[in-house]
Amino acid sequence: MLTPESRERDFPSLSGMAYLNTAAEGIPPRTVLDALAQYGRDKLLGMDGRALHEAQRNALRALAAQAYGLLAEEIGICSCSSEAFNLAALALQLREGDEVVVNDLEFPAGATPWLSPACPASVQVWRSREGALRTADLIPLLNGRTRLVVASLVSFYNGFRLPVAEVIDAVRRHSPAMVALDVTQALGRIPLKLQGVDWIVSSTHKWILGSHGGGLVGVPRERSAPWTAPAGGWFQLEDAFGAERFGRTRIKPGAASYGVGMPSYPAVYAVRAALEYILGIGVEAIDAQARPLVEHCDTELRRMGLDMLTPPGPAAGILAFRHPDAARIDASLHRAGVHVMHHAGRLRVSLHGYNTTEDVERLLRGLREAV
């Protein structure tokens, strides 16, 4: 990423293996480990370290805003995307008769808060066809009762890439609903165009190559009111220790309401360094490097006659296929130093800017032998 020299310098652990599983866990560059060490040094200062911690948090908000196309004050930081979705469910205060649309390519974090018995709204499932979510199939699910449509920009399951502008246009024309978008499998890998999205979230340990313990929430200022999470805490309050603290609370609006308690500052340091690294290289440059590898890999997998789960279309970073002997294939690949994801008969390959042509050829050789 993006030369042999910078790859060897920044990602020494990749030497000798073809790591094709960033969709599960990204490999952090050295600068992320340096940032974690800096957190340790700053923590040794006790309370005097608090100002340094906050400077890192503010820097992270500015970088996330740059990535999302928002302002820094429109960015909130919580512990993970699951926490963010649950706080969003509190914010919307759904009622009986309201409807939420989820889809069958969605990660559990984006679907389960609305399926909980505590949620009074009913759920409509947008079903995929041949691995793709078609906007024509969404439209019949939209009506005057639809409050929310939840989707991922890139599906964790098969790499399907959502046509965001087309979906937003359909939602606006056929319902009063808002659109919540999970960009976990896209942020840091493909350029983002998020105009018109009402609520954005990403985890931090995958394509942006940060650590666990972070969730980056984006709420445009004009959407602050409906997305303000009414959770208890202190960090998200306007005046947590004022004279009226036992009489009433005033929650910071919008994105700021998602950081209910003390931030996970180790994650803040790590994710700040990771996003700085990714944006310093440029997501467009990363995509230009990785996209031809994805397209070549996709072509060769289809040529093998595998049962592809990834539909034809614009490439993101993920390719997936099904095989009845997937566990044996995965074990064979792993012995050959090729790391992919295996789950319930599904094999998933994910390619980032630190992957090379040799990584792909090593995968293909191993698959031909194993299959």
Secondary structure, 3 states (H helix, E strand, C coil): CCCHHHHHHHCHHHCCCEECECCCCCCCCHHHHHHHHHHHHHHCCHHHHHHHHHHHHHHHHHHHHHHHCCCHHHEEEECCHHHHHHHHHHHHCCCCCCEEEEECCCCHHHHHHHHCCCCCCEEEEECCECCECCHHHHHHHCCCCEEEEEEECECCCCCCECCHHHHHHHHHHHCCCEEEEECCCCCCCCCCCCCCCCEEEEECCCCCCCCCCCEEEECCHHHCCCCCCCCCCCCCECCCCCCCCCCCCCECCHHHHHCCCCCCHHHHHHHHHHHHHHHHHCHHHHHHHHHHHHHHHHHHHHHCCCEECCCCCCCCCEEEEECCCHHHHHHHHHHCCEECEEECCEEEEECCCCCCHHHHHHHHHHHHHHC
